[in-house]
């Protein structure tokens, strides 16, 4: 009688998964490009002092970091609670600083060496004696551009 019948047996079509691998690889590529890998594992306590007049560094790729502070709690059984110097991923002494600076200079292009900066990230509870010793060794190594890392003072 009726020319048009409603067929109740029709199912809705399934979701096409043909583009799923494209989406997965696009997300993988995005996260690979945008992720920044941690360069060093910080093994000293870092509670930076506060300052009012701070400036951001322009080229962070030309900065070599020296961390100074007491070892983190998980390492205090081995290294004690006295302030230590960390260069890259290892504890060092003041005598190791010239070798570290030389290695950092050789890793850079010759044109970039005059623009290199050494940043001291010292814990706010660190005694100034060890910081002064580090500065003296940096002078001997002719690394005269020194930066103290701080955090902005909250008012």
TIMI-33499 format. One line per field, with one value per residue (C-alpha): residue number from 0; residue in one letter; x, y, z. Coordinates in steps of 0.2 Angstrom, whole numbers, plus 5000, padded with zeros to 4 digits. Example, Ala and Ser with C-alpha at 12.3 -4.5 7.8 and 13.67 -1.06 7.14 Angstrom:
// residues 2
num = (0	1)
residuo = (a	s)
xx = (5062	5068)
yy = (4978	4995)
zz = (5039	5036)
// end
This chain:
// residues 155
num = (0	1	2	3	4	5	6	7	8	9	10	11	12	13	14	15	16	17	18	19	20	21	22	23	24	25	26	27	28	29	30	31	32	33	34	35	36	37	38	39	40	41	42	43	44	45	46	47	48	49	50	51	52	53	54	55	56	57	58	59	60	61	62	63	64	65	66	67	68	69	70	71	72	73	74	75	76	77	78	79	80	81	82	83	84	85	86	87	88	89	90	91	92	93	94	95	96	97	98	99	100	101	102	103	104	105	106	107	108	109	110	111	112	113	114	115	116	117	118	119	120	121	122	123	124	125	126	127	128	129	130	131	132	133	134	135	136	137	138	139	140	141	142	143	144	145	146	147	148	149	150	151	152	153	154)
residuo = (x	x	x	x	x	x	x	x	x	x	x	x	x	x	x	x	x	x	x	x	x	x	x	x	x	x	x	x	x	x	x	x	x	x	x	x	x	x	x	x	x	x	x	x	x	x	x	x	x	x	x	x	x	x	x	x	x	x	x	x	x	x	x	x	x	x	x	x	x	x	x	x	x	x	x	x	x	x	x	x	x	x	x	x	x	x	x	x	x	x	x	x	x	x	x	x	x	x	x	x	x	x	x	x	x	x	x	x	x	x	x	x	x	x	x	x	x	x	x	x	x	x	x	x	x	x	x	x	x	x	x	x	x	x	x	x	x	x	x	x	x	x	x	x	x	x	x	x	x	x	x	x	x	x	x)
xx = (5000	5013	5026	5040	5043	5054	5066	5070	5084	5097	5111	5121	5138	5153	5167	5180	5197	5207	5214	5218	5236	5238	5232	5243	5259	5254	5252	5268	5278	5270	5276	5293	5296	5289	5296	5311	5323	5331	5349	5355	5348	5349	5357	5358	5344	5339	5330	5336	5337	5325	5330	5322	5332	5333	5336	5333	5347	5345	5354	5352	5361	5377	5375	5385	5377	5386	5375	5380	5370	5368	5364	5345	5338	5340	5359	5363	5367	5381	5387	5382	5374	5388	5387	5393	5397	5388	5394	5383	5377	5391	5397	5414	5427	5433	5448	5437	5430	5444	5442	5423	5425	5437	5426	5411	5422	5427	5409	5404	5408	5423	5413	5401	5415	5416	5398	5397	5391	5393	5378	5379	5364	5367	5355	5350	5357	5374	5389	5397	5414	5411	5404	5419	5430	5420	5422	5441	5442	5432	5443	5458	5450	5446	5427	5423	5405	5396	5378	5369	5352	5338	5320	5309	5305	5286	5280)
yy = (5000	5013	5016	5020	5009	5011	4998	4995	4983	4996	4999	5015	5014	5010	5023	5023	5020	5023	5040	5034	5030	5047	5055	5045	5049	5067	5067	5058	5070	5085	5078	5074	5091	5101	5091	5097	5084	5088	5090	5087	5079	5091	5082	5098	5107	5122	5136	5151	5168	5182	5198	5213	5218	5203	5201	5186	5179	5181	5165	5151	5139	5148	5146	5134	5130	5127	5121	5124	5117	5103	5086	5082	5071	5054	5057	5064	5047	5045	5063	5071	5088	5100	5111	5103	5108	5099	5101	5092	5076	5073	5081	5089	5099	5117	5110	5102	5119	5124	5107	5109	5127	5121	5106	5118	5130	5116	5110	5127	5135	5147	5162	5159	5157	5176	5176	5161	5165	5154	5154	5150	5142	5143	5138	5152	5144	5140	5149	5162	5154	5140	5153	5164	5148	5144	5163	5162	5146	5154	5169	5157	5149	5166	5163	5181	5182	5176	5176	5172	5164	5170	5171	5187	5194	5193	5210)
zz = (5000	5005	4992	5005	5020	5034	5036	5054	5050	5045	5056	5058	5049	5060	5063	5051	5058	5042	5048	5065	5062	5054	5069	5081	5071	5070	5089	5092	5080	5089	5107	5100	5093	5108	5123	5131	5138	5155	5153	5171	5186	5201	5216	5227	5236	5226	5236	5226	5235	5230	5221	5216	5201	5189	5171	5159	5149	5131	5125	5137	5126	5130	5149	5159	5176	5192	5206	5224	5239	5252	5244	5242	5256	5247	5245	5262	5269	5256	5254	5271	5273	5270	5254	5238	5220	5206	5188	5175	5183	5196	5212	5210	5220	5217	5208	5194	5189	5176	5167	5167	5159	5146	5142	5140	5129	5117	5115	5108	5092	5092	5089	5103	5117	5121	5124	5136	5153	5169	5180	5199	5206	5224	5238	5249	5264	5257	5265	5255	5257	5244	5232	5234	5231	5215	5209	5212	5201	5188	5187	5185	5171	5163	5164	5169	5164	5180	5183	5200	5197	5208	5209	5209	5226	5229	5236)
// end
